[in-house]
């Protein structure tokens, strides 16, 4: 058994003992060249464990059907940048004329002594670039007590878990463009694509990304594939305070009213890997969905100094650090591209400077290291986000790739 397989096996549960374990995991290393091999052997993927709590569940592997939450953002950004290439959208145009709902949102400046929200009309432009880099000031309400306090005051019942425009329509936490706040901004960018193309985000992706790349098990609609994937669908699994795993309730709306550009996709590791490889190929000028200069723009650090400092403050805050950037050393300088966080220095023993990464609510991760010519992804399915077991596994796998293995591309 090779090194990666050994690592994975060490982290997955055997039988009913799930304490400090994962039920299943799939890990893949992707190159721009299909012929990439690793010194230890030709295997590009390894998997271990099962898809759900019952011991007779199907094996967890590259074809496990999985909710990827915020890993949706990379695929959505790819689609939106394709719309930019084709002239439907412009990164620097104000999206309030395209998505009028954005123009109706106010800025939350705090609360008065009677706990009434202090709201201010927004006059600042909200560019597509601002939405794609999380600099519009929109936060996920469930993660921000001030937004939930506002929501209660106005009698709002929708939340971001609904995957709906109402659920994403919250006040800005600051004047658009004046900071960084992770939230539903990309969902509004997805709505902009829909308004200018006359197609749903899913339709646009199916025509321009999923079908061309052969992604046959990717969808915004959970019931799309029915019984074809039921036996290989990852269950909703929660880690308890004891460290053990139990079946839990799915955290978001299974039947949303919109295609959620920020967190709505269901897919498999084998499908998702095709997006990573296509971006690597485009970046290397080998042909892909996007032009090389478009991918270069996606990987270019996008933030000004105010926005960058805001990102650093959020990313390394104690309540956020484990969830956002656990794979980085403390205080590693960061920036943000179009769809993910960029490390601005080499991470010793791991990815190179300029690499981009992100993760999802259920603790799956991806990274793209253009300098090394590789990308990686880890698919797991455990809640809540920031699971320490998944973080340790991801760190050990990446160090194995960059340290003990010699990457060879023919």
Secondary structure, DSSP 8 states (H G I E B T S, - for coil): --HHHHHHHHHB-BTTB-TT-BSEEEEEEEESSTT-EETTBS--EEEEEBSSSSTTS-B--TT-BEE-GGGHHHHHHHHHHHHHHTTS--TTSBTTTTSHHHHT-EEEEEE-TT--EEEEE--S--BHHHHHTT-S----GGG-HHHHHHHHHHT----GGG-SHHHH---BSSSTTSS---STHHHHHHHHHHHHHSS-HHHHHIIIIIHHHT--S-BSSTTTTTHHHHTTB---EEE-TTS-EEE---SS-SS-SS--TTT--EE-HHHHHHHHHHHHHHHTTS--SS-HHHHHHHHS----HHHHHHHHHHHTSHHHHHHH-TTS-TT--EEE-SSSEEESS--TTS--TT-EEEE-TTS-EEEEETTTTEEEEEE---BSSS-HHHHHHHHHHHHIIIIIS-EE--
